[in-house]
Amino acid sequence: MVALWRDTAGAALVEFTMILPVLLGLTLGGTQYGLMLFVYNNMQDAARTAVRQLALGRATATQAEAIARSQLVTWPTSWTVTAEDTDVTGTNEVRLVITVPAVEASVFRFVPMPNELRAEVTFPKE
């Protein structure tokens, strides 16, 4: 019986089985947050480009929304793009807001995340 307790054959397999869920959680969680940051960065870039055109007077609010939509990645698909000009806000600024439900921008649904991703850019009108 004592020889059975000293036998280490298969110990690595048992230890790997215990560590595997932690490694998978870290890998999948890192992948999920990396994809969400990619989507958010794309949203920020599209909003910045479109609101710049709106601020310079090269595009109307509707055209700025179209510019932003054309620069967004094809996934996720449920983008909400809203552009506001001086006529709406009553200030000398223009704003463009892009939102998407975070669930749409996720691959793994078990990772905690916010309700929505939101990119908002405001520029002074020139």
Buried (B, 14 or more C-beta within 10 A) or exposed (E): EEEEEEEEEEEEEEEEEEEEEEEEEEEBBEEBBEBBEEBBEBBBBBBBBBBBBBBEEEBEBEBBBBBBEEBBBEEBEEBEBBBBBBEEEEEEBBBBBBBBBBEBBBEEEEBEBEEEBBBBBBBEBE
